[in-house]
C-alpha cells in the first residue's frame, strides 16, 4: 500500500516492489548445521529491525531539537533553512541508497527552520509553541500505540480517500498563497484566518482536518516500516525510515502550530 511520504513510496524496500530474494538450496547436512547453530539476530544478518529504526529516528530527533534551539535564537535563518531543507529532502528522496550524513543534515536544517519559525510565533502568541509540541507528541504517541496494538491499520479505500484529501488541501494551500502574495487577501494566514464558518476560523477547522491526515500518514509510515522489517530489508534502510518519520512529524508540528496560532488570533 503506497504511502504519500516520498521517503517510503519511492523506496522499493518499503513499497513492496523490491525483487524477491531467491531461496537457496539446502542440503541435509547444511540443514542440521543450521538447526544446531544459535539463532542469529537482525544485526548479525544485516537485516532491518525495529530497534534500528527506533535508534536512528531518536538520533535524528535529537539533532533536530538541538538545532531548533539555535534557530529559535536566530530567526533570520528561517528562510534559508526552508530552502535548503527542501533541497536536502529532494536529494534524500531520490538517492537510491540512504546517506546517514545527508539525512542527519536534513534533520539539522529542519531543526533550524522549525526553531526559527517557532520563535516568531511564540513572540506573537505566547504559549503557542508548547501547545503545538505537546499536541504533536500526543498525536504521534497515540497513533503509534493504536498501530502497535492493531487498533488502526491502513486500507486501500482509506488511502484513496487520504490521497484525494491531500490533493485538495495542496490545491487550497497554493491558492491561499497566491491570494496572499497578490494582496487579494491581506490576512497573515490568508483565507485560513479571514474566513469563518459558524464563528470558527477556517484555519482551525482545516487544522483539525489536516491533523487527521497527518495521523493517517503516520499510520502509512508505520505500515511501510513493518513491511520492510518483515521482508528482511537491509539494515541501512533504518536511516530511510527515520528520514520519512522526521518529514511527517515536522509537517504535523507545523500544521498544529499554525492551527493554534489562528485560534489564538
TAFEN-V575039 format. One line per field, one symbol per residue. burial: # if it has 9 or more other C-alpha atoms within 8 Angstrom, else .. A space follows every 10 residues. Layout:
# TAFEN-V575039
burial->???
This chain:
# TAFEN-V575039
burial->#.######## #####..... .......... #......... .##...###. .###.##..# #.######## ###.#.##.. ##.##..##. .##....##. .######### ########## ##..#..##. ###.##..## ..##.##... ...#....#. .##..#.... .....##.## ....#.#.## ####.#.... ########.# #.######## #####.###. ..#.#.#### ########## ########## ###..
